[in-house]
Amino acid sequence: MSSLARNFSLIALLLITAGALWAFGKAWLADHPEHDPAAPFTLTQRDGWATDRKLTALRSDPAVCRAVLVRSGVSFTKLNPIGEGTCRRADRMTLDDGLPLRPRGADATCAVKAGTVRWLQQRVQPVAIRILGSRVTSLEHLGTGSCRRIGGGETGTWSEHAMGNAIDIAAFRLADGRRISVLDDWSGQDRERRAFLRAAHAAACRDFGTVLGPEYNTAHRDHFHLDQALRGWGTFCR
């Protein structure tokens, strides 16, 4: 066989191999959309290589976020904008539909709703069943929107609550009647309750831009602060 013929044969073999690898990769990504940046994101999708990028898109574009909710079968009610200046809240929707909050009627950004739904369904529920042997039936919260700066002073950085881009979770109600409180149980005597709260706190770091708990400072001793601040360097989790 001449040198030219050998080269053609090698090129043909390489092209066939590349085609086979491309077809295999395409089929594999179709079965694993969590790793495919181009695959539509849903709140039930498992964590994968592309998850962080998809969550960033959800936080940065309310229209993309609302499409994710629709695709995930999560109903919502879009509300009219309110507020002015830094505290103008253009992206508002109710959080109650499909999300058991106490008190009801809280509204927040789409990204907060999506993050809370994903966190509760995909992370908190499995942890509650595994550690506590019971499902979570509702989340007690301390609010979502509040036109204020961090720490409540007259100067300093504005809180994500000012834009309705945060929610503070104070306790978890279980199907068996128990109430797991951040204030009472984070450092309480019950080892299972402590373990559950720490697991729930750590898990939130996958679905939110900022996660703050009792070990961050005394202002958070009674709740988990969860917000969807868009950060270029990832999640701030303390």
TITOR-30610 format. One record per residue: x, y, z of N, C-alpha, C in turn. Coordinates in steps of 0.1 Angstrom, whole numbers, padded with zeros to 4 digits, always signed. Atoms other than C-alpha are relative to their C-alpha. Example, Ala and Ser with C-alpha at 12.3 -4.5 7.8 and 13.67 -1.06 7.14 Angstrom:
2
+0009-0012+0000+0123-0045+0078+0009+0012+0000-0009-0011+0000+0137-0011+0071-0008+0011+0008
// end
This chain:
238
+0009-0012+0000+0000+0000+0000+0009+0012+0000-0008-0012+0001+0013+0034-0010-0002+0009+0013+0001-0009-0012+0020+0061+0016-0013+0009-0001+0012-0008+0002-0009+0082+0001-0012-0008+0004+0011+0008-0004-0033+0053+0005-0001-0002+0015+0000+0002-0015-0022+0047+0041-0005+0012+0007+0004-0013-0006-0028+0084+0049-0015+0001-0002+0014+0000+0002-0063+0082+0034-0007-0009+0009+0006+0010-0009-0071+0051+0054+0000+0005+0014-0001-0005-0014-0059+0067+0086-0010+0011+0002+0010-0011-0001-0080+0098+0079-0014-0005+0001+0013+0006-0001-0110+0077+0072-0003-0006+0013+0002+0006-0013-0105+0058+0104-0002+0010+0011+0001-0011-0010-0101+0090+0124-0014+0006-0001+0013-0006+0002-0133+0104+0109-0011-0009+0005+0010+0009-0005-0153+0073+0116+0000-0001+0015-0001+0000-0015-0140+0072+0152-0006+0013+0006+0005-0012-0005-0148+0109+0157-0015+0000-0001+0014+0000+0002-0183+0104+0143-0007-0009+0010+0006+0009-0010-0189+0075+0166+0000+0006+0014-0001-0007-0013-0177+0095+0196-0010+0011+0001+0010-0011+0000-0199+0124+0187-0014-0005+0002+0013+0006-0002-0229+0102+0184-0002-0006+0014+0001+0005-0014-0222+0085+0217-0001+0011+0010+0001-0011-0009-0216+0118+0234-0014+0007-0001+0014-0006+0002-0249+0132+0220-0010-0008+0007+0009+0009-0007-0268+0102+0232+0001+0000+0015-0002+0000-0014-0252+0103+0266-0005+0013+0006+0005-0013-0005-0260+0140+0271-0015+0000+0000+0014+0001+0000-0296+0133+0261-0006-0007+0012+0004+0008-0012-0298+0108+0289+0004+0007+0013-0005-0007-0012-0280+0132+0313+0000+0015-0002+0001-0014+0003-0293+0167+0307+0006+0009+0010-0006-0008-0011-0279+0179+0340+0015+0004-0004-0013-0003+0005-0245+0179+0322+0001+0008-0013+0000-0006+0013-0256+0195+0290-0004+0015+0002+0004-0015-0001-0255+0234+0290-0012+0004-0008+0010-0004+0010-0279+0235+0261-0014-0007+0004+0013+0007-0003-0306+0212+0277-0008+0009+0009+0009-0008-0008-0336+0230+0292+0001-0004+0015-0002+0002-0014-0333+0233+0330-0014-0002+0006+0012+0001-0008-0361+0220+0354+0005-0001+0014-0003+0001-0015-0363+0221+0392+0003-0014+0005-0002+0014-0005-0363+0183+0394+0013-0006-0006-0012+0005+0006-0331+0180+0373+0011-0002+0011-0011+0003-0009-0302+0164+0391+0011+0010-0001-0012-0008+0001-0270+0183+0399+0010-0006-0010-0009+0005+0010-0245+0181+0371+0010+0011-0003-0011-0010+0004-0216+0199+0353-0006+0013-0004+0006-0012+0005-0240+0225+0339-0009+0007+0009+0010-0005-0009-0261+0231+0369+0003+0014+0005-0003-0013-0005-0243+0261+0383-0003+0011-0011+0003-0010+0011-0245+0279+0349-0014+0002-0002+0015-0002+0002-0282+0272+0346-0006+0007+0012+0005-0008-0011-0288+0285+0381+0003+0015-0001-0004-0013+0002-0269+0316+0373-0009+0007-0010+0009-0006+0010-0291+0322+0342-0014+0002+0007+0012-0002-0007-0321+0317+0364-0001+0012+0009-0001-0012-0008-0309+0344+0388+0000+0013-0007-0003-0013+0007-0300+0369+0362-0011+0004-0010+0011-0003+0010-0331+0367+0339-0013-0005+0005+0013+0005-0004-0366+0366+0353-0008-0007-0010+0007+0007+0010-0380+0355+0320+0004-0014-0001-0006+0014+0000-0357+0325+0319-0005-0007+0012+0005+0006-0012-0367+0318+0355-0014-0004-0001+0014+0003+0001-0404+0319+0348-0002-0012-0010+0001+0011+0009-0399+0295+0319+0004-0013+0007-0003+0012-0007-0382+0271+0342-0011-0005+0009+0011+0004-0008-0411+0272+0366-0011-0006-0008+0011+0006+0009-0436+0265+0337+0005-0014-0004-0005+0013+0005-0414+0237+0324+0000-0010+0012-0001+0009-0012-0412+0223+0360-0014-0003+0005+0014+0002-0005-0450+0224+0364-0003+0007+0013+0002-0008-0012-0448+0250+0392-0009+0012-0003+0009-0011+0003-0477+0274+0392+0004+0013+0008-0004-0013-0007-0472+0311+0402-0010+0011-0005+0007-0012+0004-0489+0344+0401+0009+0012+0000-0009-0011+0002-0469+0373+0387-0007+0013+0005+0006-0012-0006-0475+0406+0406+0006+0012-0006-0005-0013+0005-0472+0442+0396+0012+0005+0008-0011-0006-0007-0440+0461+0404-0004+0010+0011+0003-0010-0010-0439+0482+0436+0014+0006+0004-0012-0006-0005-0414+0505+0453+0007+0010-0009-0008-0010+0008-0389+0531+0441+0015-0002+0003-0014+0000-0002-0352+0535+0437+0006-0014+0002-0006+0013-0002-0331+0507+0451-0010-0010+0005+0010+0009-0005-0362+0492+0467-0011-0003-0010+0010+0003+0011-0381+0490+0434+0000-0015-0002+0001+0015+0001-0393+0454+0431-0008-0003-0013+0007+0002+0013-0401+0447+0394-0003-0015-0002+0002+0015+0001-0398+0409+0397-0007-0005+0012+0007+0004-0012-0425+0398+0421-0010-0011-0004+0010+0011+0002-0446+0366+0423-0003-0006+0014+0003+0007-0013-0464+0347+0451+0008-0013+0001-0008+0012-0003-0445+0319+0467-0009-0011+0005+0008+0010-0007-0475+0300+0481-0004-0012-0009+0005+0011+0009-0486+0280+0450+0011-0011-0001-0009+0012+0001-0470+0246+0454+0012+0001+0010-0010-0001-0010-0448+0259+0483-0006+0004+0013+0008-0002-0012-0461+0255+0518+0007+0009+0010-0007-0010-0009-0450+0287+0536-0010+0004+0011+0008-0006-0011-0462+0300+0569+0008+0013+0005+0014-0003+0005-0474+0328+0569+0000-0001-0015+0002+0000+0014-0489+0326+0535+0000+0014-0006+0002-0013+0006-0490+0354+0510+0013+0007-0003-0013-0007+0002-0452+0362+0509+0002+0000-0015-0004-0001+0014-0440+0374+0475+0015+0003-0001-0015-0003+0001-0404+0375+0462+0003-0002-0015-0004+0002+0014-0384+0372+0430-0002-0014-0005+0001+0013+0005-0388+0343+0407+0011-0009+0004-0012+0008-0004-0353+0331+0415-0001-0005+0014+0002+0004-0014-0361+0330+0452-0011-0012+0001+0010+0010+0000-0393+0310+0445+0006-0013-0005-0005+0011+0006-0375+0286+0422+0011-0007+0009-0010+0006-0009-0346+0281+0446-0006-0007+0012+0007+0006-0012-0369+0275+0476-0007-0013-0004+0006+0012+0004-0389+0249+0457+0010-0011-0003-0010+0010+0002-0358+0231+0445+0006-0005+0013-0006+0003-0013-0342+0232+0479-0009-0009+0008+0009+0008-0009-0373+0219+0497-0002-0014-0006+0004+0012+0006-0382+0192+0472+0012-0010-0002-0011+0009+0004-0348+0179+0461+0010-0002+0011-0011+0001-0010-0327+0184+0493-0006-0001+0014+0005+0001-0014-0347+0191+0525-0008-0012+0002+0009+0012-0002-0373+0164+0520+0008-0013+0002-0008+0013-0002-0348+0135+0515+0008+0000+0013-0008-0001-0013-0327+0148+0545-0010-0002+0012+0009+0001-0011-0358+0151+0567-0005-0015+0002+0004+0014-0001-0369+0115+0559+0011-0008+0005-0011+0008-0004-0335+0101+0563+0004+0002+0015-0005-0003-0013-0326+0119+0596-0012+0000+0010+0011-0002-0010-0360+0126+0612-0012-0010-0002+0010+0010+0003-0382+0099+0596-0014+0006-0003+0013-0006+0003-0409+0124+0586+0002+0011-0011-0001-0010+0010-0416+0148+0557-0002+0014+0006+0003-0014-0004-0416+0186+0560-0013+0004-0007+0013-0004+0006-0451+0199+0555-0001+0015-0002+0000-0015+0002-0444+0237+0558+0013+0006+0005-0012-0008-0004-0416+0262+0561-0005+0013+0007+0004-0012-0007-0420+0290+0587+0011+0011-0004-0010-0010+0004-0404+0322+0574-0002+0014+0007+0001-0013-0007-0397+0357+0588-0002+0012-0010+0002-0011+0010-0403+0376+0555+0009-0002-0012-0008+0000+0013-0390+0382+0520+0004+0014-0003-0004-0013+0004-0392+0419+0511+0000+0010+0011-0001-0011-0010-0381+0448+0533+0010+0010-0005-0008-0011+0006-0367+0481+0521+0010+0005+0011-0010-0003-0010-0336+0482+0543+0014-0004-0004-0014+0004+0002-0298+0480+0544+0004-0012+0009-0004+0011-0008-0279+0451+0558+0003+0005+0014-0001-0005-0014-0280+0454+0596-0010+0010+0004+0010-0010-0003-0308+0479+0594+0004+0014+0003-0004-0014-0002-0287+0510+0596-0003+0009-0012+0003-0010+0011-0289+0542+0575+0010+0000-0011-0010+0001+0010-0257+0535+0556+0004-0014-0002-0005+0013+0003-0240+0505+0541-0007-0006-0012+0005+0007+0012-0249+0479+0515-0015-0004+0002+0015+0004-0001-0286+0473+0507-0001-0015+0001+0003+0014-0001-0300+0440+0517-0007-0005-0012+0008+0006+0010-0313+0416+0491-0015+0000+0003+0014-0001-0004-0346+0418+0510-0006+0013-0006+0005-0012+0005-0349+0454+0497-0006-0002-0014+0005+0003+0013-0355+0439+0462-0009-0012+0001+0008+0012-0001-0375+0410+0475+0007-0012-0005-0008+0011+0006-0347+0387+0465+0006-0009+0011-0005+0008-0011-0344+0368+0498-0012-0005+0008+0010+0006-0010-0363+0347+0523+0007-0005+0012-0006+0005-0012-0356+0340+0559-0008-0011+0006+0007+0012-0005-0365+0305+0571+0003-0002+0015-0002+0001-0014-0370+0301+0608-0003-0013+0006+0004+0013-0006-0385+0267+0613-0006-0009-0011+0006+0010+0009-0397+0235+0596-0010-0008+0008+0011+0008-0006-0430+0218+0604+0000-0014-0007+0000+0013+0005-0431+0180+0600-0014-0007+0000+0013+0007+0001-0459+0156+0591-0004-0006+0013+0003+0006-0012-0456+0140+0625-0003+0010+0012+0003-0010-0010-0463+0173+0643+0012+0007+0006-0011-0007-0006-0428+0182+0653+0003+0013-0007-0005-0013+0005-0414+0217+0648+0015+0001+0002-0015-0001-0001-0377+0221+0641+0003+0014-0002-0003-0014+0000-0366+0256+0650+0015+0003-0001-0014-0004+0001-0334+0272+0640+0005+0006+0013-0004-0007-0013-0333+0293+0672+0002-0011+0011+0000+0010-0012-0340+0263+0696+0008-0012-0003-0006+0013+0002-0325+0234+0678+0014+0000-0007-0013+0000+0006-0294+0245+0660+0011-0004+0010-0010+0004-0010-0274+0242+0692-0007-0007+0012+0008+0007-0010-0301+0222+0711+0006-0013+0004-0004+0013-0005-0298+0189+0729-0003-0012-0009+0004+0011+0009-0314+0168+0702+0009-0001-0012-0010+0002+0010-0287+0154+0680-0006-0001-0014+0006+0001+0013-0310+0145+0651-0005+0013-0005+0004-0014+0004-0325+0180+0650+0011+0008-0004-0012-0007+0004-0291+0195+0649+0005-0004-0013-0005+0005+0012-0280+0172+0622-0009+0004-0012+0009-0004+0011-0311+0180+0601+0002+0014-0004-0001-0014+0003-0307+0217+0604+0014+0003-0007-0013-0002+0007-0270+0216+0594+0000-0006-0014+0000+0006+0014-0277+0193+0564-0009+0009-0009+0009-0008+0008-0306+0216+0553+0008+0013-0004-0008-0012+0002-0283+0247+0557+0010-0002-0011-0010+0003+0010-0255+0231+0537-0006-0002-0014+0006+0003+0013-0278+0219+0510-0005+0012-0007+0005-0012+0006-0292+0254+0504+0011+0007-0008-0011-0006+0007-0257+0264+0492+0000-0004-0015+0000+0004+0014-0264+0246+0459-0010+0008-0008+0012-0006+0007-0296+0265+0451-0001+0015+0002+0001-0015-0002-0290+0301+0464+0014+0006-0001-0012-0007+0001-0265+0328+0459+0007+0003+0013-0005-0003-0014-0261+0336+0496-0008-0009+0010+0006+0008-0011-0268+0313+0526+0007+0004+0013-0006-0004-0013-0263+0326+0561-0008-0006+0011+0007+0007-0012-0271+0308+0594+0005+0005+0013-0004-0005-0013-0265+0310+0631+0014+0001+0003-0014-0001-0003-0228+0305+0629+0006+0012-0008-0006-0012+0007-0224+0336+0606+0001+0012+0010+0000-0010-0010-0234+0361+0633-0013-0001+0009+0011+0001-0009-0259+0367+0661-0013+0004-0006+0012-0005+0007-0284+0385+0638-0007-0012-0007+0005+0011+0007-0289+0351+0621-0002-0012+0009+0001+0011-0010-0292+0330+0653-0014-0007-0001+0013+0007+0000-0329+0323+0646-0005-0003-0014+0005+0003+0014-0331+0318+0608+0011-0003-0009-0009+0001+0011-0314+0308+0576-0004+0012-0010+0002-0010+0010-0311+0338+0553+0004-0006-0014-0002+0006+0013-0314+0326+0517-0003+0011-0011+0003-0010+0010-0310+0350+0488+0006-0004-0014-0005+0003+0014-0303+0350+0450+0008+0011-0006-0009-0010+0005-0277+0377+0447+0009-0007-0011-0008+0005+0011-0259+0372+0414+0015+0004+0003-0014-0002-0003-0222+0367+0422+0009-0006-0011-0009+0005+0010-0194+0363+0397+0009-0011+0005-0010+0009-0006-0174+0341+0421-0007-0012+0007+0007+0011-0006-0201+0316+0432-0008+0004+0013+0008-0001-0012-0221+0311+0464+0008+0005+0012-0006-0004-0013-0214+0329+0497-0008-0008+0010+0007+0009-0009-0223+0302+0523+0007-0001+0013-0006-0001-0014-0217+0307+0560-0010-0005+0010
// end
